[in-house]
Amino acid sequence: MKDFEELINRVVAASAASDLLQPPVSAAELAEAEQKLGFRLHPLLATLYRKVGNGGFGPADSVLPLSGGPDADWETSVVQEYLDRIPPEGSDTWWSWPEGVVPVLDWGCAMFACVDCRSDDGTVLLFEPNAITGQDVSRAWFIDAGSLAEWLETWLDGQGWYEEDAVDRDFDMAPWADASSR
């Protein structure tokens, strides 16, 4: 993995004033969360939770806590949001959630920013359920950023599609090609 020390330091500095920032998780808490998920978090995402905080940073100071919850605002956690979306084994459902893709930020209206922990770069995806037609859930997935580092840089630079002044900018997100196979 690349050395993201400078990026982490920028995230720490940008998040310091957040009233929502929670203390970082311990190594034991991270290990317990990964055990519950059944896979390891993308290394940069794990480092954010270990060095920045257990949620309350990032766009709108709204990255979800890794585990625990609900918090005072009735948000749950990355672990709980992921586990709630995985259908029980053997269930008869058309609904499926991609393995290894964790929801990290709730945009509202059932939209989530998610990190693909299986991708080398930690691709950040937008889950937008209003785009689902019929029973094709793959239509709800879009690439928000090619990597978690890029997503963080975009936020730090105030250039995200979610920024108030972004209305006039073109943010055409590509569909996530792996959605139908995962």
Backbone torsions as a table, in degrees:
resi	resn	phi	psi	omega
1	MET	NA	148.4	176.9
2	LYS	-65.7	160.0	175.2
3	ASP	-85.6	114.2	-176.8
4	PHE	-106.9	24.1	-176.0
5	GLU	-57.1	-45.5	-179.7
6	GLU	-63.8	-43.6	178.6
7	LEU	-62.2	-45.6	179.0
8	ILE	-59.7	-43.3	178.9
9	ASN	-61.6	-38.4	177.2
10	ARG	-66.0	-39.7	178.5
11	VAL	-65.7	-43.0	177.9
12	VAL	-58.3	-48.5	-178.6
13	ALA	-63.1	-42.7	-178.6
14	ALA	-69.2	-23.9	-175.6
15	SER	-97.1	-10.0	-172.9
16	ALA	-57.0	-34.4	-176.9
17	ALA	-86.7	-3.4	-177.5
18	SER	-68.6	127.6	174.9
19	ASP	-71.9	-16.1	-176.8
20	LEU	-93.4	-11.0	-176.8
21	LEU	-63.2	129.2	178.9
22	GLN	-104.0	155.6	178.1
23	PRO	-59.5	149.5	178.9
24	PRO	-59.7	158.1	177.2
25	VAL	-83.1	156.4	176.0
26	SER	-83.3	167.7	176.3
27	ALA	-60.8	-37.5	179.1
28	ALA	-66.5	-41.0	178.5
29	GLU	-65.3	-40.2	176.9
30	LEU	-62.4	-46.8	179.9
31	ALA	-61.3	-40.2	178.9
32	GLU	-65.2	-42.1	178.9
33	ALA	-63.1	-44.5	179.5
34	GLU	-65.2	-34.6	177.1
35	GLN	-64.9	-42.5	178.9
36	LYS	-65.3	-38.6	179.5
37	LEU	-70.0	-34.2	-177.4
38	GLY	91.4	11.6	178.0
39	PHE	-161.3	165.2	178.2
40	ARG	-84.5	145.7	173.2
41	LEU	-68.8	157.7	172.3
42	HIS	-56.6	139.7	-175.7
43	PRO	-54.6	-39.2	179.3
44	LEU	-68.2	-39.8	178.4
45	LEU	-64.0	-43.0	177.7
46	ALA	-60.7	-41.7	179.4
47	THR	-64.7	-38.3	177.0
48	LEU	-59.4	-45.0	179.4
49	TYR	-68.2	-30.8	-180.0
50	ARG	-81.4	-32.1	-172.6
51	LYS	-108.6	-30.0	-176.6
52	VAL	-96.2	-61.0	-179.5
53	GLY	172.2	168.6	177.9
54	ASN	-90.1	61.4	-179.8
55	GLY	94.8	168.9	178.7
56	GLY	86.8	18.9	176.5
57	PHE	-130.1	178.1	178.6
58	GLY	84.2	-165.8	-179.1
59	PRO	-52.5	130.7	-179.8
60	ALA	55.5	22.1	-177.4
61	ASP	51.9	37.6	-167.8
62	SER	-120.1	14.7	174.0
63	VAL	-61.0	131.6	-176.6
64	LEU	-67.4	152.0	172.1
65	PRO	-62.9	152.8	-179.7
66	LEU	-67.7	-47.3	179.1
67	SER	-145.5	175.2	-175.2
68	GLY	89.1	-157.1	178.8
69	GLY	86.9	171.3	-0.2
70	PRO	-69.9	151.7	179.0
71	ASP	-89.2	-170.0	-176.6
72	ALA	-60.4	-26.9	179.1
73	ASP	-93.7	11.0	178.9
74	TRP	66.1	25.8	172.9
75	GLU	-83.3	150.9	174.7
76	THR	-97.7	-151.8	-175.3
77	SER	-124.7	169.7	176.5
78	VAL	-56.9	-48.8	-178.2
79	VAL	-60.3	-49.3	-177.1
80	GLN	-66.7	-41.6	178.6
81	GLU	-60.8	-41.3	179.0
82	TYR	-66.1	-50.7	-177.3
83	LEU	-62.8	-34.1	178.5
84	ASP	-66.6	-20.7	-176.3
85	ARG	-97.1	-7.3	-179.6
86	ILE	-91.5	116.7	179.9
87	PRO	-65.1	143.8	176.9
88	PRO	-56.3	144.5	-179.6
89	GLU	-57.9	134.0	179.2
90	GLY	84.3	-0.7	-179.3
91	SER	-74.9	149.4	-179.4
92	ASP	-97.5	95.2	-178.1
93	THR	-146.2	148.2	175.1
94	TRP	-83.8	-15.4	-177.3
95	TRP	-78.0	136.3	172.9
96	SER	-147.8	150.0	177.0
97	TRP	-117.3	136.3	-177.3
98	PRO	-64.2	134.2	178.1
99	GLU	-63.7	136.4	175.9
100	GLY	82.0	4.9	179.7
101	VAL	-106.0	110.8	-175.6
102	VAL	-102.6	132.8	173.9
103	PRO	-70.9	128.1	-178.5
104	VAL	-118.3	-14.7	-178.4
105	LEU	-152.2	127.9	179.7
106	ASP	-93.7	110.0	179.8
107	TRP	-80.2	-10.3	-175.1
108	GLY	96.3	167.0	-179.3
109	CYS	53.0	33.8	178.3
110	ALA	68.9	11.6	177.4
111	MET	-90.7	139.0	-179.7
112	PHE	-134.2	144.8	163.9
113	ALA	-87.5	133.9	-176.1
114	CYS	-132.9	151.9	176.4
115	VAL	-113.0	128.4	176.1
116	ASP	-83.2	101.0	-177.2
117	CYS	-73.3	-10.7	176.5
118	ARG	-86.0	-18.4	-178.8
119	SER	-85.2	145.8	-178.2
120	ASP	-57.9	-38.7	-176.0
121	ASP	-94.1	-3.9	-176.9
122	GLY	68.7	54.1	179.9
123	THR	-49.7	134.5	177.2
124	VAL	-98.7	126.3	-176.0
125	LEU	-113.9	150.9	172.1
126	LEU	-105.6	122.3	172.5
127	PHE	-96.2	115.2	-177.2
128	GLU	-125.4	89.5	-173.6
129	PRO	-63.9	-17.9	178.4
130	ASN	-68.2	-12.5	178.4
131	ALA	-87.7	-4.8	-179.6
132	ILE	-69.1	132.3	173.0
133	THR	-121.2	135.4	-177.1
134	GLY	60.6	-127.4	179.0
135	GLN	-118.0	29.3	-179.7
136	ASP	-97.9	89.4	-178.2
137	VAL	-66.8	-23.4	-177.8
138	SER	-60.8	-23.2	179.9
139	ARG	-72.1	-9.3	-177.4
140	ALA	-90.3	-0.8	-173.3
141	TRP	-109.7	129.2	-179.5
142	PHE	-134.2	151.6	177.6
143	ILE	-85.8	113.6	177.5
144	ASP	-82.4	-42.1	178.2
145	ALA	-152.8	145.2	-179.1
146	GLY	-66.1	-19.0	179.3
147	SER	-152.6	159.5	176.0
148	LEU	-64.7	-37.5	178.2
149	ALA	-61.3	-44.4	178.4
150	GLU	-62.1	-41.7	179.5
151	TRP	-61.4	-43.6	178.6
152	LEU	-65.6	-42.5	178.4
153	GLU	-60.9	-42.3	178.7
154	THR	-60.5	-44.6	177.2
155	TRP	-63.2	-48.3	-178.6
156	LEU	-60.2	-33.1	179.9
157	ASP	-86.0	-1.6	179.5
158	GLY	67.4	31.5	-174.5
159	GLN	-112.2	9.5	-176.8
160	GLY	-70.7	157.3	178.8
161	TRP	-62.4	-22.4	-176.9
162	TYR	-85.7	-5.6	180.0
163	GLU	-68.4	145.8	-177.2
164	GLU	-55.2	-39.9	-177.0
165	ASP	-89.2	12.9	-176.7
166	ALA	-86.7	2.2	-174.6
167	VAL	-56.5	-38.8	-175.8
168	ASP	-88.5	-3.1	-179.6
169	ARG	-90.5	153.9	-179.5
170	ASP	-90.7	116.7	179.6
171	PHE	-124.8	65.2	-179.7
172	ASP	-81.9	106.9	-178.0
173	MET	-88.4	136.0	178.3
174	ALA	-77.0	144.5	173.3
175	PRO	-62.2	150.1	178.2
176	TRP	-84.6	110.3	-174.3
177	ALA	-62.8	-30.6	-177.1
178	ASP	-79.2	-5.9	-175.0
179	ALA	-58.1	-40.7	-176.4
180	SER	-76.0	-18.6	-178.5
181	SER	-99.4	-4.7	-177.2
182	ARG	-115.2	NA	NA
